[in-house]
Every structure is written in structure tokens, then in C-alpha cells.
Amino acid sequence: MTRIWNKHKQSNAPLKRKVLVGMSGGVDSSVAAALLVNAGYRVVGGFIKNWSDSKDVWSGECEWRGERRDAIRVAAKLGIPLLTFDFEDQYRKQVVAPLFEGYARGVTPNPDVLCNQFIKFGLFYHEMKRLKLDFVATGHYAQVKQDRKGVAHLLRGRDPEKDQSYFLHRVDQTALRHALFPVGDKKKADVRRLARSFGLPTAEKEESMGICFIGKQDMTAFLRTRIPSKPGDVVDPNGRVIGAHKGLDSVTIGQRHGFSVSQPGGPWYAAVKDQSVNCLMVVPGREHPALYSSTATVGDLHWVTGVSAIGLRGLQCAVRYRQEAVPISVSDAGRGRISLHFKKPVFAVAPGQSAVVYKGRECFGGGVIV
């Protein structure tokens, strides 16, 4: 077995506990695996194949072979086995299909949230249990702490620029109690330094961006493989037609692209999508009041500890990744929904996106904006 430098070994971690580490071929998951090896865990690497051109009827592409090759190299460096799990069929059903369905309805879904809920902490978690291991670990920038009753609490990662608790808010309590986030208490720069000190093959690898299965296409081109173009009018706040769009599915509230405008006075921002008449209202300037909301209705709720945020004080909410969470109050909207009341107007609250509730560093959970 190849030994790695144990300068960073954590002596207080339980020895001989067994963990399945999701290894994507990136630097974060590589360092997560290395830290667990040094901490005395018995580590098994797991590469998840979600997408490949062999089954690609939707024209997306994912460089999974190269990513798996990097994961194999890291596993060899660490002296751990690497298993490959083929979750393509389930990924298409539980992540990609809902993505198309949402865009077809004119909303903006969040595939990363679904991937964590159903794949990484769903199927992958169950593989960990099938292998009779103790924990599942990933390279996410988040933290989990258990209270005296054994309830797992999801916390923000230490690095505010990389915190990924937003994408993990739907992970269920059973999986969260068995989850480890070894890099969650570190900053990205520290993770990169650790990768170099461990001599990992991925130490200088660039960070991947975007959605894997879209590949080199832009989102609109990818959507067109399944959703036909449906052009419509673009109107100003007075209802005057000033341009055209190629489909409401390719426009997100608050964006400046996906439509064309012949009227001067911009820049123009997407403000309202009216599916009933296939019309997009745009407004001039980012400060236009039509782009800001004081309330939002949220459904499809999930609370991390099972405790609802309704009526609690000291809460904040983020309606998109990396947005600064703003103070809110939460009330019951009926029919399994909540109303968020923002203490100050929030820019571009987009239906289909996740509204995630926090209390300080703790992620309470959230739901889908309707």
C-alpha cells in the first residue's frame, strides 16, 4: 500500500471505521479521501458514472472517462480500492427528466439539489450500507454536527465562497447522520495546499464548472434537444411589444440574455414570464422594482432536522447559490407551503429555484419557489 505523508493526520478520529468516499476525479474529493486515510479510516473510493455518450439520446456529453482515470490515479496514490457505480438510468429519471419538465413549464430547476438528494446521498448512500460500511463521504464544502439526541445538523462550510450547504438542504436525516465532509472545515486554498503536500495527481487540476451532462453546449442548445423552440413577444412594463424571445424555457428571471430587444434605454432584464400567452416582460436597469420581491411562496418543503422554520426567529434565506442570505420571517401558506417575508426586497426570485433557510451557520432546509 502506498503511504502518504501524515503531517495532517487527525489523532482523535475513530480507527477502523469504514467509509465510502465519492471520488469525482477533482481535487476536493481527492483531498477528502486523503484526509480520511490519514485519520485512520478504512477507505473505499467510489466513482459515480451518471452520464455517458453510450446512452446519450439527449446530446449531452460528459468527460467521465478522464474523470474516472484521475480518480483511479488518486486511489492508487492513497492505496485504496476504487469501485465504479453506474447510476445513469436513475440519474436520467430523477435529475435530468425533472430538469426538462421544469424548463418546459417555464421554471428554472436546480439539478445539483436533486443529484445530492437522490444520487449521492440516495443511491450512493444505499451502496455504502450494502457494502456494510459505516459512513459516506464527499468533497462538499459543508459540515454536519450531531446533537446529544443523535440528530444531525447541517452547517455551512468554513469557506463562504465555496459553501455548498445550499445544494445539500434536501439530504434526509438518515443519510446525514452517516455523512462526512472532510474538507468542510477548510478553505479552498488550504485544500489545494493539502493536495500538493499529499502529492495527489489532481493537485493542480482546474475546478469543473457547470452541469456535467450538458458538456460544451450552452443550456439553450441542450434544452432544444428535447423542448421545441416556441418564440413569443417581449414587452416593456407598459405592455408594448419591443422584441422577441425564442422560448420562455431559455429565460430566467433577472437575466439579460435569451431574448432580443429593439428598444433603447437598457440594459434590459427579464422580469415576468407569462406562460398563458407565451410573453416575456422585460424592464430597463437592474434596480427596476419589478425585479425585486418582498415575499415568496415555497413548496415541496424539506426540513433537515424535521423541525419546521414556521414562526421561528432569527432566520435568513438564500434564493440562489452564493447569494447573501437575507433576514426573513416564515409563515404557513397552507397546502404544505410557506410564505417567506424578506426584511428587504430580494433580486430575481425565480420560480423553480431553491429557497434555503438558515439560522446563522445552520441550514434548516427549504423548498422550491412557486
C-alpha positions as CSV (number, residue, x, y, z in Angstrom):
1,M,0.0,0.0,0.0
2,T,1.3,3.4,-0.9
3,R,1.8,5.6,2.2
4,I,1.0,9.3,2.2
5,W,2.6,11.9,4.3
6,N,0.7,12.0,7.6
7,K,1.5,15.6,8.7
8,H,-2.2,16.3,8.7
9,K,-3.3,13.1,10.5
10,Q,-6.2,13.7,13.0
11,S,-5.4,11.5,16.0
12,N,-8.9,11.9,17.5
13,A,-10.8,10.2,14.7
14,P,-12.1,6.7,15.3
15,L,-9.8,4.0,13.9
16,K,-11.0,1.1,11.7
17,R,-14.3,2.8,10.8
18,K,-15.2,2.2,7.2
19,V,-16.1,4.9,4.8
20,L,-17.2,5.1,1.1
21,V,-15.8,8.3,-0.4
22,G,-17.3,9.7,-3.5
23,M,-14.3,10.4,-5.8
24,S,-15.2,12.5,-8.8
25,G,-11.6,13.0,-10.1
26,G,-11.5,16.5,-8.7
27,V,-9.2,18.0,-6.1
28,D,-11.8,18.4,-3.3
29,S,-12.9,14.7,-3.3
30,S,-9.2,13.6,-3.6
31,V,-8.2,15.6,-0.5
32,A,-11.3,14.3,1.3
33,A,-10.2,10.7,0.7
34,A,-6.6,11.5,1.7
35,L,-7.7,13.1,5.0
36,L,-9.8,10.1,5.9
37,V,-6.9,7.7,5.1
38,N,-4.6,9.8,7.3
39,A,-7.2,9.9,10.1
40,G,-7.2,6.1,10.3
41,Y,-10.4,5.2,8.5
42,R,-10.6,2.2,6.2
43,V,-11.4,4.0,3.0
44,V,-13.1,2.7,-0.2
45,G,-13.3,5.1,-3.1
46,G,-16.5,5.2,-5.2
47,F,-16.7,6.8,-8.7
48,I,-20.3,7.6,-9.8
49,K,-21.0,7.4,-13.5
50,N,-24.1,9.4,-14.1
51,W,-23.8,10.2,-17.8
52,S,-22.0,8.8,-20.9
53,D,-22.3,9.1,-24.6
54,S,-23.1,5.4,-24.8
55,K,-26.7,6.1,-23.7
56,D,-26.8,9.7,-24.8
57,V,-30.1,10.2,-26.6
58,W,-30.2,13.8,-25.4
59,S,-26.9,15.0,-27.0
60,G,-25.2,15.9,-23.7
61,E,-21.7,14.9,-23.1
62,C,-19.6,14.3,-20.0
63,E,-15.9,13.7,-19.8
64,W,-16.4,10.8,-17.4
65,R,-13.6,8.6,-18.7
66,G,-11.0,11.3,-17.9
67,E,-12.5,12.0,-14.5
68,R,-12.6,8.3,-13.7
69,R,-8.9,8.0,-14.8
70,D,-8.0,10.8,-12.4
71,A,-9.9,9.1,-9.6
72,I,-8.1,5.8,-10.3
73,R,-4.7,7.6,-10.1
74,V,-5.6,9.2,-6.8
75,A,-6.9,5.9,-5.4
76,A,-3.6,4.3,-6.4
77,K,-1.6,7.0,-4.7
78,L,-3.6,6.5,-1.5
79,G,-3.5,2.7,-1.7
80,I,-7.3,2.3,-1.6
81,P,-9.7,0.4,-3.8
82,L,-11.9,2.3,-6.2
83,L,-15.4,1.0,-7.2
84,T,-17.4,2.3,-10.1
85,F,-21.2,2.7,-9.7
86,D,-23.3,3.1,-12.8
87,F,-26.3,5.3,-11.9
88,E,-27.1,6.5,-15.4
89,D,-30.6,5.3,-15.7
90,Q,-31.6,6.6,-12.2
91,Y,-29.9,9.9,-12.9
92,R,-31.9,10.4,-16.1
93,K,-35.1,9.7,-14.3
94,Q,-34.5,11.6,-11.1
95,V,-32.4,14.5,-12.2
96,V,-32.4,15.1,-15.9
97,A,-36.0,14.3,-16.7
98,P,-37.3,16.8,-14.0
99,L,-34.9,19.4,-15.4
100,F,-36.6,19.2,-18.8
101,E,-40.0,19.1,-17.2
102,G,-39.3,22.2,-15.2
103,Y,-37.9,24.2,-18.0
104,A,-40.8,23.2,-20.2
105,R,-43.1,24.7,-17.6
106,G,-41.1,27.9,-17.7
107,V,-39.4,27.5,-14.3
108,T,-35.7,27.2,-13.5
109,P,-34.9,23.9,-11.7
110,N,-31.8,23.1,-9.7
111,P,-30.3,19.7,-10.8
112,D,-27.5,19.8,-8.2
113,V,-30.0,19.7,-5.4
114,L,-31.7,16.7,-6.9
115,C,-28.4,15.0,-7.6
116,N,-27.4,15.2,-3.9
117,Q,-30.8,14.1,-2.7
118,F,-31.3,11.1,-4.9
119,I,-27.9,10.1,-6.2
120,K,-25.0,11.0,-3.8
121,F,-27.0,10.7,-0.6
122,G,-29.6,8.3,-2.0
123,L,-28.3,5.6,-4.3
124,F,-24.6,6.1,-3.2
125,Y,-25.6,6.0,0.4
126,H,-27.5,2.8,0.0
127,E,-24.5,1.3,-1.7
128,M,-22.5,2.2,1.3
129,K,-25.0,0.3,3.5
130,R,-25.0,-2.7,1.1
131,L,-21.2,-2.9,1.4
132,K,-21.6,-2.8,5.2
133,L,-19.5,0.3,5.6
134,D,-20.1,3.0,8.3
135,F,-20.1,6.4,6.5
136,V,-20.4,8.0,3.1
137,A,-18.1,11.0,2.5
138,T,-17.8,13.6,-0.3
139,G,-15.7,16.7,-1.1
140,H,-18.6,19.1,-0.4
141,Y,-17.8,22.3,1.5
142,A,-20.3,21.8,4.3
143,Q,-20.3,20.5,7.9
144,V,-22.5,18.2,9.9
145,K,-22.8,18.0,13.6
146,Q,-24.9,15.7,15.8
147,D,-26.5,16.8,19.0
148,R,-26.9,14.7,22.1
149,K,-30.0,13.1,20.8
150,G,-28.2,11.9,17.7
151,V,-29.9,14.4,15.4
152,A,-27.7,15.6,12.5
153,H,-27.5,19.3,11.9
154,L,-26.3,20.7,8.5
155,L,-23.9,23.7,8.8
156,R,-22.3,26.0,6.3
157,G,-18.8,25.2,5.1
158,R,-16.0,27.3,6.6
159,D,-15.2,28.9,3.2
160,P,-18.0,31.3,2.4
161,E,-17.0,31.4,-1.2
162,K,-17.3,27.6,-1.6
163,D,-20.1,26.8,1.0
164,Q,-22.3,24.1,-0.6
165,S,-24.9,23.6,2.1
166,Y,-27.4,25.3,-0.3
167,F,-27.2,22.2,-2.5
168,L,-27.4,19.8,0.4
169,H,-30.5,21.0,2.1
170,R,-32.7,18.1,0.9
171,V,-30.4,15.3,2.2
172,D,-32.5,13.3,4.6
173,Q,-31.7,12.8,8.2
174,T,-30.8,9.1,7.9
175,A,-28.1,9.8,5.3
176,L,-26.9,12.9,7.0
177,R,-26.2,11.0,10.2
178,H,-23.8,8.9,8.3
179,A,-22.2,11.7,6.2
180,L,-18.7,13.0,6.5
181,F,-17.4,16.2,4.8
182,P,-13.7,16.2,5.4
183,V,-13.0,19.5,3.6
184,G,-15.9,21.3,5.0
185,D,-13.9,23.0,7.8
186,K,-11.3,24.2,5.3
187,K,-10.9,27.0,2.8
188,K,-10.3,26.2,-0.9
189,A,-6.8,27.5,-0.8
190,D,-6.0,25.2,2.1
191,V,-7.4,22.2,0.2
192,R,-5.2,23.0,-2.7
193,R,-2.2,23.2,-0.4
194,L,-3.1,19.9,1.2
195,A,-3.4,18.2,-2.2
196,R,0.2,19.4,-3.1
197,S,1.6,18.2,0.3
198,F,-0.1,14.8,-0.2
199,G,1.4,14.6,-3.7
200,L,-2.0,14.0,-5.2
201,P,-2.2,13.7,-9.0
202,T,-5.1,16.2,-9.0
203,A,-3.4,18.9,-7.0
204,E,-3.2,21.3,-9.9
205,K,-6.4,20.3,-11.7
206,E,-8.7,23.1,-12.6
207,E,-12.1,23.3,-11.0
208,S,-15.0,22.0,-13.1
209,M,-17.9,24.4,-13.7
210,G,-21.4,24.0,-14.9
211,I,-23.6,20.9,-15.4
212,C,-21.7,17.8,-16.4
213,F,-24.2,16.3,-18.8
214,I,-24.5,19.5,-20.9
215,G,-20.9,19.3,-21.9
216,K,-19.7,22.0,-24.2
217,Q,-23.2,23.1,-25.2
218,D,-24.9,26.1,-23.7
219,M,-28.1,25.5,-21.7
220,T,-30.4,26.7,-24.5
221,A,-28.9,24.4,-27.1
222,F,-29.2,21.5,-24.6
223,L,-32.9,22.3,-23.9
224,R,-33.6,22.4,-27.7
225,T,-32.7,18.6,-27.9
226,R,-36.0,17.9,-26.0
227,I,-38.1,21.1,-25.9
228,P,-39.1,22.7,-29.3
229,S,-38.5,26.4,-29.7
230,K,-41.6,28.4,-29.0
231,P,-40.9,32.1,-30.0
232,G,-43.0,34.9,-28.4
233,D,-43.2,38.6,-27.7
234,V,-41.1,40.6,-25.4
235,V,-43.0,43.6,-23.9
236,D,-42.0,46.5,-21.7
237,P,-43.7,47.4,-18.4
238,N,-46.4,49.3,-20.4
239,G,-47.3,46.2,-22.5
240,R,-45.7,47.5,-25.7
241,V,-44.0,44.8,-27.9
242,I,-40.3,45.7,-28.1
243,G,-38.7,42.5,-29.0
244,A,-38.9,38.7,-29.2
245,H,-37.8,35.6,-27.3
246,K,-37.1,32.1,-28.7
247,G,-38.8,30.3,-25.8
248,L,-39.6,31.1,-22.2
249,D,-37.7,27.9,-21.2
250,S,-34.4,29.6,-22.1
251,V,-35.1,32.7,-20.0
252,T,-34.5,33.0,-16.2
253,I,-35.9,35.9,-14.1
254,G,-33.1,38.5,-13.6
255,Q,-31.1,37.5,-16.7
256,R,-30.1,39.7,-19.6
257,H,-30.0,37.0,-22.3
258,G,-32.4,34.6,-24.0
259,F,-34.3,37.5,-25.8
260,S,-33.7,40.4,-28.1
261,V,-34.9,44.0,-27.7
262,S,-35.0,46.7,-30.4
263,Q,-35.8,49.4,-27.9
264,P,-33.1,51.8,-26.5
265,G,-32.8,52.5,-22.8
266,G,-31.5,49.2,-21.5
267,P,-29.8,47.1,-20.3
268,W,-33.0,45.0,-20.3
269,Y,-33.7,42.4,-17.7
270,A,-36.2,39.5,-17.7
271,A,-38.8,40.4,-15.1
272,V,-42.0,38.4,-15.6
273,K,-42.8,35.2,-17.7
274,D,-46.4,34.8,-18.7
275,Q,-46.8,31.2,-19.8
276,S,-50.5,31.6,-20.7
277,V,-49.7,34.0,-23.6
278,N,-46.0,33.0,-24.0
279,C,-44.9,36.5,-23.3
280,L,-41.9,37.9,-21.5
281,M,-41.9,41.3,-19.8
282,V,-38.5,43.0,-19.5
283,V,-37.5,46.1,-17.6
284,P,-34.7,48.7,-18.0
285,G,-31.9,48.5,-15.4
286,R,-31.1,46.2,-12.6
287,E,-32.7,48.5,-10.0
288,H,-36.2,48.4,-11.5
289,P,-38.7,47.5,-8.8
290,A,-40.3,44.7,-10.9
291,L,-37.1,42.7,-10.4
292,Y,-37.4,42.7,-6.6
293,S,-39.7,40.8,-4.3
294,S,-40.7,41.2,-0.7
295,T,-42.4,37.8,-0.4
296,A,-42.2,34.4,-1.9
297,T,-44.2,31.2,-1.7
298,V,-42.3,28.0,-1.3
299,G,-43.5,24.4,-1.7
300,D,-42.1,20.9,-1.7
301,L,-40.6,21.5,1.7
302,H,-37.8,19.6,3.5
303,W,-36.6,20.4,7.0
304,V,-33.2,18.9,7.8
305,T,-33.9,18.0,11.4
306,G,-37.7,17.6,10.9
307,V,-38.3,20.9,12.7
308,S,-40.2,23.5,10.6
309,A,-39.0,27.0,10.4
310,I,-42.5,28.5,10.6
311,G,-42.7,31.1,13.4
312,L,-39.0,30.8,14.3
313,R,-37.0,34.0,14.8
314,G,-33.5,35.0,13.6
315,L,-33.8,33.3,10.2
316,Q,-32.2,34.1,6.9
317,C,-32.8,32.8,3.4
318,A,-30.9,32.4,0.1
319,V,-32.9,32.1,-3.1
320,R,-29.9,31.2,-5.2
321,Y,-26.4,29.7,-4.7
322,R,-23.8,32.1,-3.3
323,Q,-26.4,34.8,-2.6
324,E,-26.0,36.6,0.7
325,A,-28.8,35.2,2.9
326,V,-31.3,38.0,3.9
327,P,-33.3,38.2,7.1
328,I,-36.8,36.7,6.8
329,S,-39.9,35.6,8.7
330,V,-41.7,32.5,7.8
331,S,-45.5,31.9,7.9
332,D,-47.8,29.0,7.0
333,A,-49.2,29.5,3.5
334,G,-51.4,26.3,3.6
335,R,-51.4,23.3,1.3
336,G,-48.0,22.3,2.5
337,R,-46.4,25.6,1.6
338,I,-44.8,28.5,3.4
339,S,-44.6,32.2,2.8
340,L,-41.2,33.9,3.1
341,H,-41.3,37.6,4.1
342,F,-38.0,39.3,3.2
343,K,-36.8,42.1,5.5
344,K,-35.5,43.8,2.4
345,P,-36.5,43.3,-1.3
346,V,-34.7,40.4,-3.0
347,F,-33.5,40.5,-6.6
348,A,-34.7,38.0,-9.1
349,V,-36.7,35.4,-7.1
350,A,-37.1,32.7,-9.8
351,P,-39.8,30.0,-9.7
352,G,-38.2,26.5,-9.7
353,Q,-35.1,27.6,-7.8
354,S,-34.5,26.5,-4.2
355,A,-35.2,28.8,-1.3
356,V,-32.9,27.7,1.5
357,V,-33.5,28.8,5.1
358,Y,-30.7,29.4,7.6
359,K,-30.3,30.4,11.2
360,G,-26.8,31.7,11.4
361,R,-24.5,28.9,10.1
362,E,-27.1,26.2,10.4
363,C,-29.1,25.2,7.3
364,F,-32.7,24.5,8.4
365,G,-33.8,23.2,5.0
366,G,-36.1,24.8,2.4
367,G,-38.1,24.1,-0.7
368,V,-38.9,25.1,-4.3
369,I,-40.1,28.6,-5.2
370,V,-43.5,28.5,-6.8
